């Protein structure tokens, strides 16, 4: 005999908050009712309500300001793993403002891992670009790119806080991205990553890494990205093959 399913108070509280946001068509940054009012509205205790708010905060649906209350969060930025669009394209489609801060640029001797990814000899000169991407002034992504400096010998002359890397590669060197190979996993932010992304240490984050290939199917870039899971979501559109 099947037991009757009963939802937990926490799940019910989460559903009530989400339903309230949808029903009232609350726009991002709208202040929610006070905790006391929400408890009275739905007949739930303060501890359960706070746990529900914490869960929705982790999911990027609401956020809190000390002394001000709980607010509706901006919808997560959608990045499609199946196309060749960048985070800049995704931000543009969503009418969001994306800005960039260059953290570091340097030229190194190619280590073993990068040598395999870019198919270049050990010791080859590699250009490394570290950037922090901010969405509506909120830090959301740490990017590290590795490129063959001997193929692109003027990259260190550009300001990639305002210039598009792919635009420079295309216009100055004739390199166009044809396809890419990437893997997505979940990890936990280090102390340094947490400081840049302004999240607590050991926060769950997305770890995206892969290579970009040109029209000759030659890898020209190896990249690693750490993204805030409360600000960005990844999707993969699958299509049926005949």
QUIWOFEN-V556470 format. One record per residue. RES is the residue in one small letter. SS is DSSP state (A for helix, B for strand, O for the rest). OMEGA is omega as a letter, one per 20 degrees, with the letter a starting at -180 (999 if undefined). D_LAST is the distance of its C-alpha to the last C-alpha in whole Angstrom. Layout:
res=(RES:RES)
ss=(SS:SS)
omega=(OMEGA:OMEGA)
d_last=(D_LAST:D_LAST)
This chain:
res=(x:x:x:x:x:x:x:x:x:x:x:x:x:x:x:x:x:x:x:x:x:x:x:x:x:x:x:x:x:x:x:x:x:x:x:x:x:x:x:x:x:x:x:x:x:x:x:x:x:x:x:x:x:x:x:x:x:x:x:x:x:x:x:x:x:x:x:x:x:x:x:x:x:x:x:x:x:x:x:x:x:x:x:x:x:x:x:x:x:x:x:x:x:x:x:x:x:x:x:x:x:x:x:x:x:x:x:x:x:x:x:x:x:x:x:x:x:x:x:x:x:x:x:x:x:x:x:x:x:x:x:x:x:x:x:x:x:x:x:x:x:x:x:x:x:x:x:x:x:x:x:x:x:x:x:x:x:x:x:x:x:x:x:x:x:x:x:x:x:x:x:x:x:x:x:x:x:x:x:x:x:x:x:x:x:x:x:x:x:x:x:x:x:x:x:x:x:x:x:x:x:x:x:x:x:x:x:x:x:x:x:x:x:x:x:x:x:x:x:x:x:x:x:x:x:x:x:x:x:x:x:x:x:x:x:x:x:x:x:x:x:x)
ss=(O:O:O:O:O:O:O:O:A:A:A:A:A:A:A:A:A:A:A:A:A:A:A:O:O:O:O:O:O:O:B:O:O:O:A:A:A:A:A:A:A:A:O:O:O:A:A:A:A:A:A:A:A:A:A:A:A:A:O:O:O:B:B:B:B:O:O:O:B:B:B:B:O:O:O:O:B:B:B:B:O:O:O:O:O:O:A:A:A:A:A:A:A:O:O:O:O:B:B:B:B:B:B:B:B:B:B:B:B:O:O:A:A:A:A:A:A:A:O:O:O:O:O:O:B:B:B:B:B:B:B:B:B:B:B:O:O:B:B:B:B:B:B:B:B:B:B:B:O:O:O:O:O:O:A:A:A:O:O:O:O:O:O:O:A:A:A:A:A:A:A:A:A:O:O:O:O:O:B:B:B:B:B:B:B:B:B:B:O:O:A:A:A:A:A:A:A:O:O:O:O:O:O:B:B:B:B:B:B:B:B:B:B:O:O:O:O:O:B:B:B:B:B:B:B:B:B:B:O:O:O:B:B:B:B:O:O:O:O:O:O:O)
omega=(a:r:r:a:r:a:r:r:a:r:r:r:r:a:a:r:r:r:r:r:a:a:a:r:a:r:r:r:r:a:r:r:r:r:a:a:r:r:r:a:a:r:r:a:a:a:r:r:a:r:r:r:r:r:a:r:r:a:r:a:r:r:a:r:a:r:a:r:a:a:r:a:r:a:r:r:a:r:a:a:a:r:a:a:r:r:r:r:a:r:a:r:a:a:r:a:r:r:a:r:r:a:a:r:r:r:a:r:a:r:a:a:a:r:r:a:a:r:r:a:r:r:r:r:a:r:a:r:r:a:r:r:a:a:a:r:r:r:a:a:r:a:r:r:r:a:r:a:a:r:a:a:a:a:a:r:a:r:a:r:r:a:r:r:a:r:r:r:a:a:a:a:r:a:r:r:a:r:a:r:a:r:a:r:r:r:a:a:r:r:a:r:a:r:r:a:r:r:r:r:a:r:r:r:r:r:a:r:a:r:r:a:a:a:r:a:r:r:a:a:r:a:r:a:r:a:r:a:r:a:a:r:a:r:r:a:a:a:a:r:r:999)
d_last=(44:42:44:44:42:44:43:45:47:45:42:44:45:42:40:44:44:40:41:44:42:39:42:44:42:43:42:42:46:47:50:49:52:55:54:57:56:52:54:56:53:51:54:53:55:55:53:50:50:50:48:45:46:45:42:41:42:40:37:38:39:43:45:49:52:55:58:55:53:49:47:43:41:39:35:33:32:28:26:23:22:18:20:23:25:29:31:33:30:29:33:33:30:33:36:37:40:39:41:42:45:45:46:47:46:47:46:46:46:42:42:40:37:37:37:34:32:33:34:38:41:43:46:44:44:42:42:42:41:42:41:41:39:41:39:42:44:43:42:39:37:39:37:38:36:37:37:38:42:43:40:40:44:45:43:46:48:45:46:42:44:43:41:37:36:33:35:38:36:34:37:40:37:34:32:29:26:23:21:23:23:25:26:27:30:33:36:40:42:45:48:47:44:45:48:46:43:46:45:47:47:44:42:38:36:33:33:30:30:28:28:27:26:27:25:27:25:28:29:32:32:32:33:34:34:36:35:37:35:37:36:33:29:26:23:19:16:13:10:7:4:0)
